[in-house]
Amino acid sequence: MPHLVILYTPNLEGKTDLDALCRSLADAMLALRDEAGKPVFPTGGTRVLAYPARHYAVADGRRDYAFMYLNLRMGQGRSDAVKRAAGDTLLATVKRHFAPIFDDEPIGITVQVDESPGQVYDGKHSSLHGLFP
């Protein structure tokens, strides 16, 4: 963990580079530092996954409105300031990405940050972590 899961209306696919957005978001997450200057998220555990919504309805339906929902899930142990900074950073990254089309395309964006307290099970198996210092 952390995992950033993105749901979006597929009408965004022809209007922006979603692969580039995912990379920008991952890079922004990896650049975050806590109050002691340490990385907030481990490189090998950082994931950004984007999925188009096959079926959707946005607003009144009078136009082909677009929407993107970003949900960052992270484990416990980070300060409220770090969690807020993570959300602010993700929102700023998305806004920067959509800036070239935002005024011409009706797009709604929501970013939520969730902590996963009291997990019942959190199993992991990865060969990625060893690749990063």
C-alpha positions in Angstrom: 0.0 0.0 0.0 -0.7 2.9 -0.9 -3.1 2.2 -3.7 -4.7 5.0 -5.7 -7.7 3.7 -7.5 -9.3 5.9 -10.2 -12.7 5.5 -11.7 -13.5 7.7 -14.7 -16.1 8.1 -17.4 -14.8 6.7 -20.6 -15.5 9.9 -22.5 -12.2 11.2 -21.0 -10.1 8.7 -22.9 -10.0 10.6 -26.2 -9.5 13.9 -24.5 -6.4 13.3 -22.3 -3.5 10.9 -21.7 -4.6 8.8 -18.8 -1.3 6.8 -18.8 0.5 10.1 -18.3 -1.9 11.1 -15.5 -1.3 7.8 -13.7 2.5 8.2 -13.9 2.2 11.9 -12.7 0.1 10.8 -9.8 2.5 8.0 -8.8 5.5 10.3 -9.1 3.7 12.9 -6.9 3.0 10.2 -4.3 6.6 9.1 -4.3 7.8 12.7 -3.9 5.8 13.2 -0.7 7.8 13.6 2.5 6.6 13.5 6.1 7.5 16.0 8.8 10.9 14.3 9.3 11.7 14.5 5.6 11.2 10.7 5.1 9.2 9.3 2.1 5.6 8.9 3.0 5.0 5.9 0.7 7.3 3.0 -0.2 8.3 3.0 -3.9 7.6 -0.7 -4.3 4.2 -0.5 -2.8 2.9 2.5 -4.6 0.1 1.7 -7.1 -2.0 3.8 -9.4 -4.8 1.9 -11.2 -7.4 3.6 -13.5 -10.7 2.0 -14.6 -13.3 3.3 -17.0 -16.9 3.1 -15.8 -18.7 0.9 -18.3 -22.0 2.4 -17.3 -22.5 5.9 -15.9 -24.8 8.8 -15.4 -23.4 12.3 -14.6 -25.5 15.3 -13.6 -28.6 15.9 -15.7 -27.4 14.0 -18.8 -28.0 17.0 -21.1 -24.3 16.8 -22.2 -21.6 14.2 -22.2 -20.2 15.2 -18.8 -17.0 13.7 -17.6 -16.1 12.6 -14.1 -13.1 11.2 -12.3 -13.1 9.7 -8.8 -9.7 9.1 -7.1 -9.5 7.1 -3.9 -6.2 6.8 -2.1 -6.1 4.0 0.5 -3.2 3.9 2.9 -2.2 2.0 6.0 -2.4 3.6 9.5 0.3 5.6 11.1 0.6 8.8 9.2 -0.2 12.2 10.7 -3.3 14.1 9.7 -1.0 16.7 8.1 0.6 14.1 5.9 -2.8 12.7 4.9 -4.1 16.2 4.0 -0.9 16.9 2.1 -1.3 13.6 0.1 -4.9 14.7 -0.8 -3.8 18.2 -1.7 -1.0 16.9 -3.8 -3.1 14.5 -5.7 -5.8 17.1 -6.4 -3.2 19.6 -7.6 -1.7 17.0 -9.9 -5.1 16.1 -11.4 -6.0 19.8 -11.8 -2.6 20.5 -13.5 -3.2 17.5 -15.9 -6.7 18.6 -16.9 -5.9 22.4 -17.1 -5.6 22.4 -20.9 -9.1 21.1 -21.3 -10.9 21.9 -18.1 -12.5 25.2 -19.3 -13.8 23.5 -22.5 -14.9 20.2 -21.1 -17.3 19.8 -18.2 -15.4 17.6 -15.8 -16.1 16.8 -12.2 -13.2 15.6 -10.0 -13.3 14.0 -6.5 -10.3 13.0 -4.5 -10.8 11.0 -1.3 -8.1 9.7 1.1 -8.9 6.7 3.3 -6.9 5.1 6.0 -7.5 1.4 6.5 -7.8 1.0 10.3 -8.7 -2.3 11.8 -8.1 -4.4 8.7 -9.2 -7.9 9.1 -6.6 -9.2 6.7 -3.7 -7.5 4.8 -1.8 -10.2 3.0 1.1 -9.2 0.7 3.5 -11.0 -1.6 5.8 -9.0 -3.8 9.2 -9.1 -5.4 9.1 -5.3 -6.1 10.3 -3.9 -2.8 13.8 -5.4 -3.1 14.3 -3.4 -6.3 14.2 -0.1 -4.4 16.5 1.2 -1.6 
